[in-house]
Amino acid sequence: MPATPTQNDPPAVSVIVPARNEEASLKNCLDSLVAQTNVAFEIIVINDHSTDRTHEIASSFSDKQVRVVEAGALPAGWTGKNNAVTAGAKVAHGEWLLFTDADTVHLPGSLARSIEEATRQHAALLSYSPQQVVKSVWEKAVMPVIFAELAASFRPSQVSDPNSPAAAANGQYLLITRAAYDAVGGHAAIAAKLLEDVALARAVKQSGRKICFRFGGDAVRTRMYRTFAQLREGWMKNLVLLFPSPMRLATLRALEFILIVSSFATGINTARHGHFQPAAAAGLLGAILYAMFLTRIRRAHFSWDAALLALFGLPLFSYLLIRSTLSHKHGNVWWKGRRYPPGPGVTDPAVTAVAVTGIADPPKLPDSTMQEQHGLSHAQS
C-alpha cells in the first residue's frame, strides 16, 4: 500500500499523474495504482485546469493517500503537460519518479517490478511502451501502423545501448531517479517541447546516464483515444515530430497500400477474363507485399484482427502524417483546448501554449491544403 511520505521515511517512488479532463479514464488508472504492492509509494494527481469531473474523481481517492495538486497558471513558452508534471515533481518525495498518463492501467505488482528492473539494469531512466488497447475500427486500423513505424524508428536495443546515441521514451510510463531528473533540469529544461518524453530521455543519455526502453505489455496498458476526433488531434500534434522525413514516409505508405490493393484487384480481374498466368503473377506479388506488411505490423504487438484491419490504416496514416506536417507548418497544432503556435521550426518547437476557452473544436485546415508539398524534417535519434 502507499506509504505516507515523511522526512525520515520517504517513499521509494512518487507516481505523478497529469490529468486534464480525464473523467473517462482516471478512476481505472487510480484503482490500478493504489492496488500496487511490495513498494512504498505516493500518488500525486495534477489537475490541469479540468472542466469535467477530473478533480472530483481524484479527490475521491484521498482516503487512499492520493494527493491532488493544481497545475497553476500556464507560463508562456510551456506546454500544458510539462507545466503539470513540473508541479507534481515539486511536491514529490520519492527517490524515483514515475510519470504516467491518466489513461493507463497498471498491472498488479508492476510498480515494484519496474523499480527492480531499473535497479538491476543500472538505469537512471526506464520507460515502457504500454500495450495499446484498441476497440473501434479507426483505432484498430491506424494504431498498428503507427506503432509499427515507431518500433522501426526507436529500436529498444539501440536506445538501451549506452554506446548508441539513440534515445527514446514513452511518456505514458517513464520512471526516472530523482537525482537524474534534477541533474538534467527536469521538465523545466524542456518546457517548450511537445515531444517531452524523447527530449527528457535524450537529456539523460547525453548526461552519461543509462536509459532503458522496451515494450511493457507485462506492466501497463492504455487506450489512448476513444473517438476519431481525439485520435486525429492527438496524432496531428505528434506525428511529424516522430519521423525524420514525414512527407516521404506518407508517400511510401500510400503507395504501399495502392500496390497491395491493385495487385490483388488486377489478379482477380485478370482471372475473370481467363488470363490465369498473369492473374497468378499479380496475386503472388500482392501476397508477397501483404506478407511483408503483416510481418512489420505484427512487431507492434497488436491482436490479429487489428493487424488485418491495419492494411486500411495505411492511407489513414498517410493522411494523419500530412495533416500533422501542415498543422505544424501553419501553427495550427491543438491539444485539449490549447493551441501551440510554431517556434523556430518543427525540429525544435519553441512553442507558446495558449489556453483557449469557449471553443468547442479547433479550426480545421481546408481540404485543399492537403495537396501542398512541404519539406519539414525532424531528425530523431
Helices and strands as residue ranges (DSSP letters): E 13-19, H 26-34, E 41-47, H 54-59, G 62-64, E 66-70, H 80-90, E 96-100, E 104-106, H 110-120, E 125-129, E 131-132, H 137-153, H 156-159, E 173-177, H 178-183, G 186-190, H 196-206, E 211-215, E 220-222, H 228-242, H 246-272, H 276-298, H 304-309, G 310-312, H 313-329, E 333-335, E 338-340, E 354-355, G 367-371
